[in-house]
Structures are given as C-alpha cells and as structure tokens.
Amino acid sequence: MNDAVVIGGLAMFASTGFIVVVALTAAALLGFFEKRIDHGEH
C-alpha cells in the first residue's frame, strides 16, 4: 500500500475515534449533571 494512503487512513480513523470519544464523554457528563439537578430539585 502507499504510505500516503496508510497515513490518511490512520488519520481518518483517529479523528473518527476522537469524535466518538468526545461525543460519549459529553453525553455521559450531560446525563450525570441532569441526574444531579433532578436530585437537587427533589
């Protein structure tokens, strides 16, 4: 395989994985804070 293709594939995979991790982290934090707010109101 061509080095440029390998580097491009790794970059695409890394960026996609990074986006997924950020999205999961944001969702987890939002759920955590929503639960804390609900418990705080009650």
Secondary structure, 3 states (H helix, E strand, C coil): CCHHHHHHHHHHHHHHHHHHHHHHHHHHHHHHHHHHHHHHHC
